[in-house]
Amino acid sequence: MKNLLLIIAAMFVLAACNTIDGIGKDIKKAGESIEDAATKKK
């Protein structure tokens, strides 16, 4: 289940990347999402 969520998230990130700036923003958002999920698990 966890792998499926990661694959779906990666698809959204890659689909939204049109420029280098976009890639940076997407990576930042993905990192924030992972950080939020880790915080909720505590």
C-alpha positions in Angstrom: 0.0 0.0 0.0 2.8 2.4 0.9 4.6 1.7 -2.4 1.4 2.4 -4.3 1.1 5.8 -2.6 4.7 6.6 -3.4 4.2 5.7 -7.1 1.1 7.8 -7.3 2.8 10.7 -5.7 5.8 10.3 -8.0 3.5 10.4 -11.1 1.9 13.7 -9.9 5.3 15.2 -9.2 6.7 14.2 -12.6 3.6 15.3 -14.5 3.8 18.7 -12.9 7.5 19.3 -13.7 7.7 21.6 -16.7 10.8 23.6 -15.8 13.8 23.4 -13.4 11.9 25.8 -11.1 8.9 23.5 -11.2 11.0 20.5 -10.3 12.4 22.4 -7.3 8.9 23.3 -6.1 7.6 19.7 -6.6 10.5 18.2 -4.7 10.0 20.7 -1.9 6.3 19.8 -1.7 7.0 16.1 -1.7 9.5 16.6 1.1 6.9 18.6 3.1 4.4 15.9 2.6 6.8 13.2 3.8 7.7 15.4 6.8 4.0 15.9 7.7 3.4 12.1 7.4 6.4 11.4 9.7 5.2 14.0 12.2 1.7 12.4 12.3 3.2 9.0 12.9 5.0 10.1 16.1 
